Amino acid sequence: MEYQHIRHEFDPVYDRNSEILILGTLPSVKSREQRFYYGHKQNRFWKVIATLYGEAVPVTIEEKKKILLRHHIALFDVIAECDIAGSSDSTIRNVVPTDLSVILKQAPVRKIFANGNKAYDLYMKYSYEKTGMEAGRLPSTSPANAAYQMERLLQSWKVILG
């Protein structure tokens, strides 16, 4: 496995009405290529969000931003930079956490959710003490999370509806 040092190079999605913050770990190789979140075709994030809110699955980056903001969702990652092999969360090392205050100071976030165990663990290790906000742990929408078929994912993710 060849490690690369990766820096998160695109902005969080949020506005002054964002009440829910969903955190991933770090953009995958595909997401980094597209310069936007959850860019791998097999990742179920956008299908989960669209289904929960009864909307069409967004295709373009602009459509993806609009669905999030329309439902008061902010989106960011826990890691600002790290060393990683490919897109495998299990290889993450030398973490520099993101500064979540850029969102939390400008939006009335009332709940934080982590997309997957690794995002949750990293949030608790690097960010919880700074934010003072508990995070909900959601099953990962990654295709690597084969234990969760779509229906089971949707049941778990319903918690974001408040």
Secondary structure, DSSP 8 states (H G I E B T S, - for coil): ---EEEE--S--B--TT--EEEEESS--HHHHHHTSSS-STT--HHHHHHHHTT-----SHHHHHHHHHHTTEEEEESEEEEEESTT-GGG-EEEEE--THHHHTTS---EEEEESHHHHHHHHHHTHHHH---EEEE---STT-TTS-HHHHHHHHGGGG-
